[in-house]
Amino acid sequence: MTPDEIEVALQAAFNRCETASCPLTDMQKQILLQVVEQIQKNPNSTVSDCDNPLDELTSQELQAFLRFVKAQEEKNFSWKVKLLNDWLQENDSKEVQFIRDRYGLQWLNRIQPYHFNRFSFEDTLKLKVGDRIEICNALWEWVQDDGPCTREWFPCVVIQVDEVKNSHDSFTNCIIRFNNGAEYEIQGVYEWNRYYWRWANDGKL
């Protein structure tokens, strides 16, 4: 189907929803159109690749939200628990109050660590023991996009995180365990090896 045909089909579906007395909100219509647009731009993607709640935020809201998450992580606080506590106690969440006002608990519950993968170089979320991530074989072997060894990702769990400080520098090392029980240490997990790991789709939050 051409993009125009897909848009016509979606509009027909929107009209049917209204006829059936269950009209979609403008936000729902916008999300559906965004998903189709993203799949058209990248035919190899899946719906799950496009289903990122962070895409529903405006650019200003996204920046405010990422700043908030990063600030909570730096204090070793759970950003999600902080928001929920604010809501339960009727506290003003200040720069992220819009999440409660516009998006609500259902939106908040949809967010998983892997939704932050594309913001990884900002170190938005910090690794904790028990987190599930995927690491790339480029950590231990020479990998080229067009070479004999291709890039592969392996699921594992974080079992130790250490901050190393010396007189000149500081960095973070991380020990992970693969499903087969083997362990591996990622040195400079944020500083120089951040490109080689990502949050797994079943990572905890």
C-alpha positions in Angstrom: 0.0 0.0 0.0 1.1 3.5 -0.7 1.3 6.1 2.1 -1.8 7.8 0.8 -3.7 4.5 0.7 -2.7 3.7 4.3 -3.8 7.1 5.5 -7.1 6.7 3.8 -7.6 3.3 5.4 -6.8 4.7 8.8 -9.2 7.6 8.3 -11.9 5.0 7.4 -11.1 3.1 10.6 -11.4 6.3 12.6 -14.8 7.0 11.1 -15.9 3.4 11.9 -14.9 3.9 15.5 -17.1 7.0 15.7 -20.0 5.3 14.0 -19.7 2.4 16.6 -19.9 5.1 19.4 -16.3 4.5 20.5 -14.4 7.4 18.9 -10.6 7.6 19.3 -9.1 10.6 20.9 -6.9 13.0 18.9 -3.9 11.6 20.8 -4.8 8.0 19.9 -5.2 9.0 16.2 -1.9 10.8 16.3 -0.1 7.7 17.8 -1.5 5.4 15.1 -0.4 7.8 12.3 3.1 8.1 13.9 3.5 4.3 14.1 2.5 3.9 10.4 4.9 6.7 9.4 7.8 5.2 11.4 7.3 1.8 9.8 7.2 3.4 6.4 10.5 5.1 7.0 12.0 1.9 8.3 10.3 -1.2 6.7 12.5 -3.5 8.9 11.1 -2.1 12.1 8.2 -3.7 14.0 5.2 -2.1 15.8 7.0 -2.8 19.1 10.0 -0.8 17.9 7.7 2.2 17.4 5.6 1.7 20.6 7.7 4.0 22.7 5.7 6.1 25.2 8.5 8.7 25.2 7.5 9.5 21.5 4.2 10.8 22.8 5.9 13.7 24.6 6.6 17.0 23.0 10.3 17.9 22.6 10.1 20.3 25.6 8.3 17.7 27.7 10.8 15.0 26.7 13.8 17.2 27.7 12.2 18.1 31.0 11.4 14.4 31.7 14.9 13.2 30.8 16.4 15.9 33.1 14.1 14.7 35.9 15.0 11.0 35.4 18.7 11.8 35.3 18.6 13.9 38.4 16.8 11.2 40.4 19.2 8.5 39.1 22.2 10.6 40.3 20.7 10.7 43.8 20.2 6.9 43.6 16.4 7.4 43.7 13.8 5.7 41.6 12.3 8.3 39.4 9.1 6.3 39.0 8.7 5.9 42.8 9.3 9.6 43.2 6.5 10.4 40.8 4.1 7.9 42.3 4.8 9.2 45.8 4.1 12.8 44.6 0.8 11.6 43.1 -0.2 9.7 46.2 0.6 12.6 48.5 -0.8 15.2 46.2 2.6 16.9 45.9 3.5 19.2 43.0 6.0 17.4 40.7 7.2 20.7 39.4 8.8 20.5 36.0 7.2 17.1 35.3 3.8 17.8 36.8 2.5 17.6 33.2 3.0 13.8 33.3 0.2 13.5 35.9 -1.9 16.2 34.3 -1.7 15.1 30.7 -0.6 11.4 30.5 -1.4 9.7 33.8 -0.6 6.4 35.5 -1.3 4.2 32.5 1.3 6.0 30.4 3.8 5.9 33.3 3.4 2.1 33.7 4.1 1.5 30.0 7.7 2.9 30.3 10.4 0.3 30.5 14.2 0.7 30.5 14.6 -0.2 26.9 12.6 2.8 25.9 15.6 4.9 27.0 18.0 3.0 24.7 18.2 5.8 22.1 19.1 8.3 24.9 21.9 6.0 26.2 24.8 8.3 25.6 23.2 10.7 28.0 23.4 8.0 30.7 19.8 8.7 31.6 19.4 5.5 33.6 22.2 4.0 35.7 22.8 0.2 35.9 21.8 -1.6 39.1 22.3 -5.2 40.3 19.5 -7.3 38.8 19.0 -5.2 35.7 18.7 -7.1 32.4 20.7 -5.8 29.5 22.1 -7.1 26.2 25.7 -6.8 25.3 27.3 -6.8 21.8 30.0 -9.3 20.7 32.0 -6.3 19.6 33.2 -6.1 23.2 35.4 -9.2 22.7 35.8 -9.7 19.0 36.5 -7.6 15.9 33.1 -6.9 14.2 32.5 -5.2 10.9 29.1 -4.5 9.3 30.3 -6.0 6.1 32.8 -8.5 7.5 32.7 -12.2 8.4 31.8 -11.5 12.0 28.5 -9.6 12.3 27.2 -7.7 15.3 25.2 -9.9 17.7 23.5 -9.1 21.0 23.4 -11.5 24.0 21.0 -11.2 27.0 22.6 -11.1 30.5 22.0 -9.8 34.0 24.0 -7.3 36.0 25.5 -8.9 39.1 27.9 -6.1 40.2 28.6 -2.4 39.6 31.7 -0.8 40.9 32.8 2.9 40.7 36.6 3.1 40.4 38.3 6.3 41.4 42.0 7.2 41.2 44.0 10.4 41.4 43.5 11.1 37.7 40.1 9.8 36.7 37.0 7.9 37.7 35.0 5.3 35.8 32.4 2.5 36.3 33.0 -1.2 35.8 30.1 -3.7 35.5 30.1 -7.5 35.9 27.4 -9.3 34.0 26.3 -13.0 33.9 25.1 -14.7 30.7 22.2 -17.2 30.6 24.7 -20.0 30.5 26.3 -18.9 33.8 29.5 -17.3 32.3 30.5 -13.9 33.6 32.1 -11.0 31.9 33.4 -7.6 33.1 32.6 -4.5 31.1 35.2 -1.8 32.0 34.2 1.8 31.6 30.6 0.7 31.1 29.5 4.4 30.7 32.8 6.0 29.8 34.1 4.1 26.8 32.0 1.0 26.3 28.5 2.5 26.4 28.0 1.8 22.7 28.2 -1.9 23.3 25.3 -2.5 25.6 21.6 -1.7 25.7 18.6 -2.3 27.9 16.9 -5.6 27.3 13.2 -5.6 26.5 12.5 -7.3 29.8 14.8 -5.1 31.8 13.5 -4.2 35.3 12.8 -0.7 36.3 
